[in-house]
Amino acid sequence: MLTLGIIGGQELIIILIVVLVLFGGKKIPELMRGLGKGVKEYKNAVNGVEKETEQIEKSVRKEPDGQEEGKGKITDSQEL
């Protein structure tokens, strides 16, 4: 039965050898540097989107007169 699962130690070594043969020893550091920059840019983009989302949520929660929702105002349910 063919099983696809977690990559073991032997498989990882074979993959590393194939990468070394295909790209050579000089090219691998450049590839890793590029990969690191890409991951860093991705994280920065995610953080930027999270900050924008938080700012939008804060602005939506505030009422037009500058008070936050539920503070200092009597609502219909509180009048009863």
C-alpha positions as CSV (number, residue, x, y, z in Angstrom):
1,M,0.0,0.0,0.0
2,L,1.3,3.4,-1.0
3,T,1.4,5.8,2.0
4,L,2.1,9.5,1.8
5,G,3.1,11.0,5.1
6,I,5.7,12.9,7.0
7,I,9.1,13.2,5.3
8,G,11.6,11.1,7.2
9,G,15.3,11.6,7.7
10,Q,16.4,9.6,4.6
11,E,14.0,11.4,2.3
12,L,15.2,14.8,3.6
13,I,18.8,13.9,3.0
14,I,18.0,12.8,-0.6
15,I,16.1,16.0,-1.2
16,L,19.0,18.1,0.1
17,I,21.4,16.2,-2.2
18,V,19.2,16.7,-5.2
19,V,19.0,20.4,-4.5
20,L,22.7,20.7,-4.0
21,V,23.4,18.9,-7.3
22,L,20.8,21.0,-9.2
23,F,21.7,24.4,-7.9
24,G,25.3,24.0,-6.8
25,G,27.0,25.2,-3.6
26,K,27.2,28.9,-4.7
27,K,23.6,29.3,-5.7
28,I,22.0,27.9,-2.5
29,P,22.9,30.9,-0.2
30,E,21.4,33.3,-2.8
31,L,18.2,31.2,-2.9
32,M,17.9,31.1,0.9
33,R,18.5,34.9,1.1
34,G,15.7,35.5,-1.5
35,L,13.4,33.1,0.4
36,G,14.1,34.9,3.7
37,K,13.4,38.3,2.1
38,G,10.2,37.0,0.7
39,V,9.0,35.6,4.0
40,K,9.9,39.0,5.7
41,E,7.9,40.9,3.1
42,Y,5.0,38.6,3.6
43,K,5.0,39.1,7.4
44,N,5.2,42.8,7.0
45,A,2.2,42.8,4.6
46,V,0.2,40.6,7.1
47,N,1.1,43.0,9.9
48,G,0.1,46.0,7.8
49,V,-3.3,44.4,7.0
50,E,-3.9,43.6,10.7
51,K,-3.1,47.2,11.8
52,E,-5.5,48.6,9.1
53,T,-8.2,46.1,10.2
54,E,-7.8,47.2,13.9
55,Q,-8.0,50.9,12.9
56,I,-11.2,50.3,10.9
57,E,-12.7,48.3,13.8
58,K,-11.9,51.2,16.2
59,S,-13.4,53.8,13.8
60,V,-16.6,51.6,13.3
61,R,-17.0,51.2,17.1
62,K,-17.0,54.9,17.7
63,E,-20.2,56.8,17.4
64,P,-20.5,60.0,15.4
65,D,-20.2,62.3,18.4
66,G,-16.9,60.7,19.3
67,Q,-18.1,58.6,22.2
68,E,-17.5,54.9,22.2
69,E,-20.5,52.7,21.7
70,G,-22.5,52.0,24.9
71,K,-20.8,54.7,27.0
72,G,-22.6,57.7,28.3
73,K,-25.8,57.3,26.2
74,I,-29.1,55.8,27.1
75,T,-30.4,53.3,24.6
76,D,-33.9,52.0,24.1
77,S,-33.2,48.9,26.2
78,Q,-31.9,50.9,29.1
79,E,-34.9,53.2,29.3
80,L,-37.2,50.3,30.2
